[in-house]
Amino acid sequence: MIVVTCDEIPGHKIVKTVGLVRGNTVRVRHIGRDLAAAFKTVIGGEVQEYTKLLAEAREQSVGRMVKEAEELGANAVVAVRFGTSEVMQHAAEIVVYGTAVVVE
């Protein structure tokens, strides 16, 4: 599965547009990660616990989008975009969406 943020894939021709596909996940913060983050606010630096949490959420969202595209018969997704929103206090949604296509 080819997944790109651009509208076209160099070296490939889009022969069919299948439609919009998306994947999402909602993640909540963990008390252990919150304690580590609080400590980082004192000493400074990257909050690796949150970086890892968000990276996992993005990967899960992309995986769900790819699965939906495959189920529709696509072999690529173009114009991929990410979004995030706060669902409730301490919980965030990561959403990824794009256009499923067939390329040759």
C-alpha positions in Angstrom: 0.0 0.0 0.0 1.4 3.4 -1.0 0.4 6.2 1.3 1.4 9.8 0.4 0.5 13.3 1.3 0.6 14.6 -2.3 -2.2 14.3 -4.8 -0.3 12.2 -7.2 2.3 9.4 -7.0 5.4 10.0 -9.2 5.9 7.1 -11.6 2.3 5.9 -11.1 -1.0 6.6 -12.9 -4.2 6.8 -10.9 -6.7 4.7 -12.8 -9.6 4.7 -10.4 -10.6 6.8 -7.4 -12.3 4.6 -4.8 -13.2 7.3 -2.3 -12.6 8.8 1.2 -10.9 6.6 3.7 -10.1 7.4 7.3 -8.8 5.9 10.5 -8.8 7.3 14.1 -8.1 6.5 17.6 -8.7 8.2 21.0 -6.0 8.0 23.6 -6.0 9.1 27.2 -3.0 10.1 29.3 -1.6 7.6 31.8 -0.8 8.6 35.4 2.8 7.3 35.0 3.3 9.4 31.9 1.8 12.4 33.7 4.3 12.1 36.5 7.2 11.8 34.1 5.9 14.8 32.2 5.6 16.8 35.4 9.2 16.0 36.2 10.3 17.2 32.7 8.6 20.6 33.3 11.1 21.1 36.1 14.3 20.0 34.3 13.3 20.6 30.7 13.6 18.5 27.6 11.4 16.2 25.5 8.6 14.4 27.1 9.4 11.1 25.5 6.4 9.3 27.1 4.0 11.6 25.3 6.0 11.5 22.1 5.7 7.7 22.1 2.0 7.8 22.9 1.3 10.1 20.0 3.5 8.2 17.6 1.6 5.0 18.5 -1.7 6.7 18.0 -0.7 8.0 14.6 0.5 4.5 13.5 -2.7 2.9 14.7 -4.8 5.5 12.8 -2.8 5.0 9.6 -3.2 1.3 10.0 -7.0 1.6 10.3 -7.1 3.9 7.2 -5.0 1.5 5.2 -7.2 -1.4 6.2 -10.3 0.5 5.0 -8.6 1.3 1.7 -7.6 -2.3 1.2 -11.2 -3.5 1.9 -12.4 -1.1 -0.8 -9.9 -2.6 -3.3 -7.4 0.3 -3.4 -3.7 -0.1 -3.6 -2.8 3.5 -2.6 -4.0 6.5 -0.6 -3.2 10.0 -1.7 -3.7 13.4 -0.2 -3.3 12.0 3.3 -3.9 14.5 6.2 -3.7 14.2 10.0 -5.9 16.0 12.5 -6.2 16.0 16.3 -8.8 17.2 18.7 -9.4 17.1 22.4 -12.4 14.8 23.0 -12.5 15.3 26.8 -10.1 16.4 29.4 -6.9 14.3 29.2 -8.1 12.5 26.0 -7.2 13.3 22.4 -8.4 11.9 19.1 -5.9 11.4 16.2 -7.6 11.1 12.8 -6.0 10.5 9.5 -7.8 10.6 6.2 -7.2 10.5 2.5 -8.4 9.4 -0.9 -8.2 5.7 -1.7 -7.1 5.1 -5.3 -6.0 2.3 -7.6 -2.7 3.0 -9.3 -0.7 1.2 -12.0 
